[in-house]
Amino acid sequence: MRRLTLMRWGLVPSWATDMTLQPFNARAETVAENGTFRAAFRSRRCLVPADAYYEWARGKAPRQPWAFARLDGAAMALAGVWDMWGWDGDVLRSFAIITTPANDFGHSIHERMPVIIEPRDYTKWLTAPAETAASLMTAPAEGALIRWPVSRRVNNTRLNDATLLERLPI
């Protein structure tokens, strides 16, 4: 059964004794073997909906953030893994986004980018054996994304509005 559920970004593995381990990203190259993500990759894969994602250009501080979105304007489904961690009868559901080496378009800004699952592959990503799902963990095709510079206001986690995606004149 599929359902849309709010989760915390930063995966806390079910076996963790506390919340000190909270990685935001999992590398596609190691997610199936890495102890933090291995069990989740086998049986708890998810799709993280997004209009866009941010990457910060490499270089000296202050680094410039860039927004990346689909060229066709459609929402994206980022590949993720999730887990449940409990304490005192409460349960925390958390997730990490799977990243892959960036394609040429993305690499000029950052060396990695999220894995984007295409709509035709949603069911395969969510339900297929891990070996089959692993074949989907690739960078988007060249020409599938657009990017633009955005304000450094995106660094403030208290802010969450559409103006964060506005193009910054450079």
Legacy VTK file of the C-alpha trace (Angstrom):
# vtk DataFile Version 3.0
C-alpha trace
ASCII
DATASET POLYDATA
POINTS 170 float
0.000 0.000 0.000
1.323 3.442 -0.913
0.795 6.457 1.307
2.057 9.972 1.669
3.639 10.418 5.094
5.548 13.255 6.709
9.044 12.205 7.747
12.104 13.898 9.156
15.003 14.419 6.759
18.113 12.796 8.204
17.839 9.023 8.578
18.012 7.621 12.103
18.476 3.842 11.742
16.154 1.622 13.771
19.141 0.079 15.565
20.623 3.419 16.694
20.860 3.929 20.452
20.342 7.686 20.090
19.769 10.322 17.426
23.396 11.335 16.873
23.557 9.544 13.503
21.308 11.399 11.025
22.786 11.386 7.517
20.814 13.413 4.979
22.177 11.555 1.955
23.143 8.013 1.001
25.545 7.309 -1.853
24.105 5.150 -4.643
27.455 3.364 -4.919
27.364 2.103 -1.308
23.741 2.266 -0.097
23.241 -1.505 -0.511
26.295 -2.352 1.642
26.566 0.540 4.106
25.329 -0.599 7.525
23.415 2.620 8.103
21.288 2.159 4.970
21.507 -1.539 3.995
18.273 -2.779 5.607
16.315 0.286 4.518
17.517 -0.102 0.933
16.363 -3.715 0.864
12.845 -3.077 2.125
12.083 0.597 2.844
12.651 2.650 -0.282
10.614 5.814 -0.759
9.947 8.651 -3.177
10.585 12.170 -1.896
8.444 14.711 -3.784
10.152 17.970 -4.727
9.608 20.899 -7.054
13.353 21.514 -7.063
16.487 20.830 -5.067
19.428 23.022 -4.080
23.145 22.528 -4.541
25.882 24.918 -3.476
28.617 25.723 -5.966
32.034 24.461 -5.030
34.579 27.067 -4.094
35.341 29.609 -1.440
32.748 30.808 1.045
30.241 32.215 0.767
29.162 29.544 -1.691
26.368 30.319 -4.151
23.236 28.124 -3.937
21.604 26.952 -7.165
18.137 25.498 -7.683
17.710 22.515 -10.009
14.314 21.508 -11.422
12.898 19.445 -14.253
12.958 21.201 -17.613
9.314 20.209 -18.208
8.245 21.858 -14.917
6.862 18.628 -13.452
7.473 17.690 -9.840
10.361 15.338 -9.146
10.455 12.132 -7.141
13.838 11.826 -5.446
14.982 8.325 -4.531
15.126 7.771 -0.798
15.337 5.203 1.969
13.491 5.453 5.266
13.461 3.885 8.704
11.626 4.036 12.025
13.338 4.716 15.318
11.544 4.590 18.641
11.987 5.937 22.135
9.623 6.097 25.120
6.750 4.735 23.020
7.142 7.380 20.315
8.246 6.604 16.770
10.303 8.813 14.485
10.078 8.145 10.760
13.093 9.541 8.946
14.653 9.341 5.508
17.788 9.993 3.486
17.990 10.965 -0.175
20.106 8.798 -2.454
22.722 10.665 -4.478
24.810 9.671 -7.467
27.775 11.234 -9.247
26.473 14.272 -11.112
25.949 14.320 -14.849
27.922 16.891 -16.864
25.241 19.566 -16.402
25.202 19.220 -12.618
28.919 18.628 -12.176
29.839 22.230 -12.948
28.059 23.161 -9.689
28.497 20.071 -7.482
30.030 16.619 -7.853
26.854 14.775 -6.755
23.121 15.035 -7.387
19.979 13.264 -6.159
18.728 10.199 -7.992
15.454 11.181 -9.688
12.980 8.353 -10.289
10.829 8.699 -13.400
7.054 8.108 -13.047
7.239 4.934 -15.160
9.670 3.499 -12.561
7.848 4.390 -9.323
6.480 0.885 -8.763
9.799 -0.747 -9.609
11.649 1.553 -7.187
9.200 0.931 -4.361
8.587 -2.813 -4.737
11.261 -4.566 -6.806
14.145 -6.483 -5.252
17.080 -4.295 -4.246
19.192 -5.524 -7.173
16.530 -4.341 -9.639
16.019 -1.029 -7.844
19.773 -0.441 -7.941
19.614 -0.234 -11.738
17.530 2.960 -11.392
20.171 4.818 -9.389
21.645 6.921 -12.172
21.992 10.621 -12.870
19.199 12.258 -14.876
19.652 12.403 -18.630
21.505 15.435 -19.957
18.956 18.113 -20.842
16.345 16.898 -18.336
17.047 19.619 -15.753
17.393 23.377 -15.607
19.218 25.404 -12.938
19.370 28.972 -11.721
21.087 30.879 -8.899
18.977 31.640 -5.825
19.337 33.769 -2.717
21.486 32.614 0.191
18.271 32.925 2.216
17.845 29.205 1.422
20.470 28.602 4.132
17.964 29.680 6.805
15.907 26.605 7.751
13.225 28.802 9.348
12.318 30.191 5.925
9.991 28.196 3.687
8.246 30.135 0.947
8.125 30.379 -2.835
10.492 33.361 -2.922
13.363 31.006 -2.087
13.102 29.646 -5.640
13.236 33.051 -7.329
16.052 33.525 -9.829
18.875 35.660 -8.493
20.398 38.031 -11.048
24.120 37.377 -11.290
LINES 1 171
170 0 1 2 3 4 5 6 7 8 9 10 11 12 13 14 15 16 17 18 19 20 21 22 23 24 25 26 27 28 29 30 31 32 33 34 35 36 37 38 39 40 41 42 43 44 45 46 47 48 49 50 51 52 53 54 55 56 57 58 59 60 61 62 63 64 65 66 67 68 69 70 71 72 73 74 75 76 77 78 79 80 81 82 83 84 85 86 87 88 89 90 91 92 93 94 95 96 97 98 99 100 101 102 103 104 105 106 107 108 109 110 111 112 113 114 115 116 117 118 119 120 121 122 123 124 125 126 127 128 129 130 131 132 133 134 135 136 137 138 139 140 141 142 143 144 145 146 147 148 149 150 151 152 153 154 155 156 157 158 159 160 161 162 163 164 165 166 167 168 169
